[in-house]
Amino acid sequence: MRGYLFIFVSFLSALVSFRSRAQELNYPDDVKAIFEKSDAALSSYCHSDYYSHPRLEGLLPTIAIPDCPQKEILSEMVRKAGGHPAEVPSLAAIRNPYSELWSLAALWDGAMIPDGWVRAGDEYSVLFYKAIADRNIPHVGSSSLTEAIDKGLRKMPGTITTMDGLIEKARTFRKAKELMDSCFSIDTHCDLPDLYHLGYSVGTRSKSLTGVPKMIEGHLDAQILISFLWQGPLDNASSDKAVRKNLDKIKKIKADVDNYSQICGLAKTPAEADSLKALGKKVFMIALENGYGIGNDLGNIKKMKDLGVVYISLCHFRDNAICNTSSRHGSNPSKGLTDFGKQVVEEMNRQGIMIDLSHPSAGTFWDCVKYSKAPIICSHSGAKAVYGHDRGLDDKQLKALAENGGLIQVYSVPEYLGRPRSSMTIDDMMEHFDHCVKVAGAEHVGIGSDFDGGGGVWGCNGDNDLINLTVKMLEHGYTPEQIKGFWGENFMRVWKEVLSKADQD
């Protein structure tokens, strides 16, 4: 009763008070402009210092209270419910509100948003709400502003309706942040490089689902950036052209990361990844999706290793010179590695490059289990038992992957999870995740979102939303040790083992 009474009284008073004094904005154009100005500010602000506000110490969850006439009443409600209220300064008290509110939000475990106040549309309320939405902070109040202005944020429908519910969720959210900050977290598949032509990059907060600002918001340490190639003809001239295109994409990825060297860097080895994290920088790695990019020359595999490629997906939606695909566009999913493909597997083992079987056929999967001397991975896949798409692995494959010492990294692609994008949520992604853990074991599962390549569901639609997966993992009963494994320790273990089996001559 206490929670619902709070909602009624505080929202009604806020509605009356703020309707009378708020600066009205033209909806939606003015609000969109504020969002865009804020994103632009974040892209420059976080380049210099995005940890300017150290986390508050203490056991109580920190609940943000906006600068409003009811702030003392709201603060007292937070205290009585078991939280620590944190008053958010007014715009006049902040040097650069477009970035400072975003930075302050790193301290918040929950927030209170008087519904009528948000709808008034003043600049402060928009910025306050945006900081909460960007960082996925649990809140009591309406999500109408975000849903109306930016459908692309794709937050989970519905809100917390009671004070007790807010405090409980805030505690879980705080634990999720602490867990992710205490481990090396990585998303193993991101197609941002395919959006470079739109002006997106790793250093800006834009409509792309990935990049450093959103990684900061979601407490993610590392992303693997993909050099992707569509399959083309297999003649020598076409294959040579594919190699050149792949090398050009890798060059662009390196240039993009180098352009923001003050906040991120490329890692070729686990040690380099650890060093970048220790410096407070975000970590990027490079992988090749579709072995078409090595052409017909095994020597190109060493070139890929020297350039920092950590894994190669052997094929994509069509058969190539290496193997058959799982896709309906392939000739026969029961067929596996070609003779050249067996040589590719051997050379990848020798060079210490991980073999990725996210797209190849079942025949290719079993051939690689047979011929590879190192663990294999599926960098962005799902469970066929949950939804029978060709991109998923059946239980027999999941068990074999575990026996092999390898990994399945669960994707967020709606079409592969089971339903149309409009109805797919983070819970559907977790259904695949839970099944993979049940069958393969917690040591052999992680996250490979496929963001900017088709991935993204309600509640998990960008690097900033990945914190929501940690919240779900906690709510599903996974231990902190298991969660640290899911987010990076499992992947790093496999990467190190693949490197240890490489021929160093």
Secondary structure, DSSP 8 states (H G I E B T S, - for coil): -HHHHHHHHHHHHHHHHHHHHS----TTHHHHHHHHHHHHHHHHHTTT-S--S----SSS-EEEE-SSTTHHHHHHHHHHHT-EEEE---GGG-S-HHHHHHHHGGG-SEEE--HHHHHH--HHHHHHHHHHHHTT--EES--HHHHHH-GGG---SS-B-SHHHHHHHHHHHHHHHHHHHTS--EEEEE-GGGGGGGT--TTS-SSSS-SHHHHHHHT--EEEEEEE------SHHHHHHHHHHHHHHHHHHHHHHHTTTTTEEE-SSHHHHHHHHHTT-EEEEEEEESGGGGTT-THHHHHHHHHTEEEEE---SS--SS--BSSTTSS-TT----HHHHHHHHHHHHHT-EEE-SSB-HHHHHHHHHH-SS-EEEEEEEETTTS--TTEE-HHHHHHHHHHT-EEEE---HHHHTS-GGG-BHHHHHHHHHHHHHHH-GGGEEE---BTTTB-BBTB-SGGGHHHHHHHHHHTT--HHHHHIIIIIHHHHHHHHHHHTS---
